[in-house]
Amino acid sequence: MSGIDLAEQLLEAGDLTVDDVTRRFGLGTAANFRTRFRKATGTSPSAYRTAFVRRLVTP
């Protein structure tokens, strides 16, 4: 499992803020994490979480 996969799972769980995920991901700054996440997934961490939640509640 890659670091981005782990970050996605943490964001999907919804219990942690993006800053908390950043600390667990071990990239230092939130800006660095957001940049790497966006490069890997094509979206920001916040937008990823929002889209995941929408998929859960949309029939």
MIDOSE-1310 file (N, C-alpha, C; in nm, 2 decimals, decimal comma, always signed):
residues 59
msgi	+0,09/-0,12/+0,00/+0,00/+0,00/+0,00/+0,09/+0,12/+0,00; +0,06/+0,21/-0,09/+0,14/+0,34/-0,10/+0,10/+0,44/+0,01; +0,18/+0,54/+0,02/+0,14/+0,65/+0,12/+0,02/+0,72/+0,08; +0,00/+0,74/-0,05/-0,12/+0,80/-0,10/-0,24/+0,72/-0,07
dlae	-0,23/+0,59/-0,09/-0,34/+0,50/-0,06/-0,38/+0,51/+0,09; -0,28/+0,51/+0,17/-0,31/+0,53/+0,32/-0,38/+0,66/+0,34; -0,33/+0,77/+0,28/-0,39/+0,90/+0,30/-0,53/+0,90/+0,25; -0,56/+0,83/+0,14/-0,70/+0,82/+0,09/-0,79/+0,75/+0,19
qlle	-0,74/+0,64/+0,25/-0,82/+0,57/+0,35/-0,84/+0,66/+0,48; -0,74/+0,73/+0,52/-0,76/+0,82/+0,63/-0,86/+0,93/+0,60; -0,86/+0,99/+0,48/-0,95/+1,09/+0,44/-1,09/+1,03/+0,43; -1,11/+0,91/+0,38/-1,24/+0,85/+0,37/-1,30/+0,82/+0,51
agdl	-1,22/+0,79/+0,60/-1,27/+0,76/+0,74/-1,33/+0,88/+0,80; -1,28/+1,00/+0,76/-1,35/+1,12/+0,80/-1,32/+1,17/+0,94; -1,25/+1,09/+1,02/-1,22/+1,12/+1,16/-1,11/+1,23/+1,18; -1,03/+1,24/+1,08/-0,91/+1,33/+1,09/-0,92/+1,45/+1,00
tvdd	-0,87/+1,56/+1,04/-0,86/+1,67/+0,95/-0,75/+1,65/+0,85; -0,74/+1,73/+0,75/-0,63/+1,72/+0,65/-0,50/+1,74/+0,72; -0,49/+1,83/+0,81/-0,37/+1,85/+0,89/-0,33/+1,73/+0,97; -0,42/+1,66/+1,03/-0,40/+1,53/+1,10/-0,34/+1,43/+1,00
vtrr	-0,41/+1,42/+0,89/-0,36/+1,32/+0,79/-0,22/+1,35/+0,75; -0,19/+1,48/+0,73/-0,06/+1,53/+0,69/+0,05/+1,48/+0,79; +0,02/+1,49/+0,92/+0,11/+1,45/+1,02/+0,13/+1,30/+1,02; +0,02/+1,22/+1,00/+0,04/+1,08/+0,99/+0,11/+1,03/+0,87
fglg	+0,09/+1,11/+0,76/+0,15/+1,08/+0,63/+0,30/+1,10/+0,64; +0,35/+1,19/+0,73/+0,49/+1,22/+0,75/+0,56/+1,30/+0,65; +0,48/+1,40/+0,58/+0,54/+1,48/+0,48/+0,58/+1,62/+0,54; +0,56/+1,64/+0,67/+0,60/+1,77/+0,72/+0,49/+1,87/+0,71
taan	+0,48/+1,95/+0,60/+0,39/+2,06/+0,59/+0,26/+2,01/+0,52; +0,15/+2,08/+0,55/+0,02/+2,05/+0,49/+0,03/+2,09/+0,34; +0,10/+2,19/+0,31/+0,12/+2,24/+0,17/+0,19/+2,13/+0,09; +0,29/+2,07/+0,14/+0,36/+1,96/+0,07/+0,27/+1,84/+0,05
frtr	+0,20/+1,80/+0,15/+0,11/+1,69/+0,14/+0,00/+1,72/+0,03; -0,06/+1,84/+0,04/-0,16/+1,87/-0,06/-0,11/+1,87/-0,20; +0,02/+1,92/-0,22/+0,08/+1,91/-0,36/+0,10/+1,77/-0,40; +0,15/+1,68/-0,32/+0,18/+1,54/-0,36/+0,05/+1,47/-0,38
frka	-0,05/+1,50/-0,29/-0,18/+1,43/-0,31/-0,25/+1,47/-0,44; -0,24/+1,60/-0,47/-0,30/+1,65/-0,60/-0,23/+1,59/-0,72; -0,10/+1,58/-0,71/-0,02/+1,52/-0,82/-0,06/+1,37/-0,84; -0,08/+1,30/-0,73/-0,11/+1,16/-0,74/-0,25/+1,13/-0,78
tgts	-0,35/+1,21/-0,73/-0,49/+1,18/-0,75/-0,56/+1,27/-0,85; -0,50/+1,39/-0,88/-0,57/+1,49/-0,96/-0,67/+1,57/-0,89; -0,67/+1,56/-0,76/-0,77/+1,65/-0,68/-0,70/+1,68/-0,54; -0,76/+1,78/-0,48/-0,71/+1,81/-0,35/-0,76/+1,71/-0,24
psay	-0,70/+1,70/-0,13/-0,75/+1,61/-0,02/-0,89/+1,65/+0,02; -0,92/+1,78/+0,03/-1,05/+1,82/+0,08/-1,16/+1,78/-0,03; -1,13/+1,80/-0,16/-1,22/+1,77/-0,26/-1,23/+1,62/-0,27; -1,13/+1,54/-0,25/-1,14/+1,40/-0,25/-1,23/+1,35/-0,14
rtaf	-1,22/+1,40/-0,02/-1,31/+1,36/+0,09/-1,45/+1,40/+0,06; -1,48/+1,52/+0,00/-1,61/+1,56/-0,03/-1,67/+1,47/-0,13; -1,60/+1,43/-0,24/-1,65/+1,34/-0,34/-1,68/+1,20/-0,28; -1,59/+1,16/-0,19/-1,61/+1,02/-0,13/-1,74/+1,03/-0,05
vrrl	-1,77/+1,13/+0,03/-1,89/+1,14/+0,11/-2,01/+1,14/+0,02; -2,00/+1,22/-0,09/-2,12/+1,23/-0,18/-2,15/+1,09/-0,24; -2,05/+1,01/-0,27/-2,07/+0,88/-0,33/-2,14/+0,79/-0,23; -2,12/+0,81/-0,10/-2,18/+0,73/+0,00/-2,33/+0,77/+0,02
vtp	-2,36/+0,89/+0,00/-2,50/+0,93/+0,03/-2,59/+0,94/-0,10; -2,53/+0,94/-0,21/-2,60/+0,94/-0,34/-2,65/+0,80/-0,37; -2,78/+0,78/-0,39/-2,83/+0,65/-0,42/-2,79/+0,60/-0,56
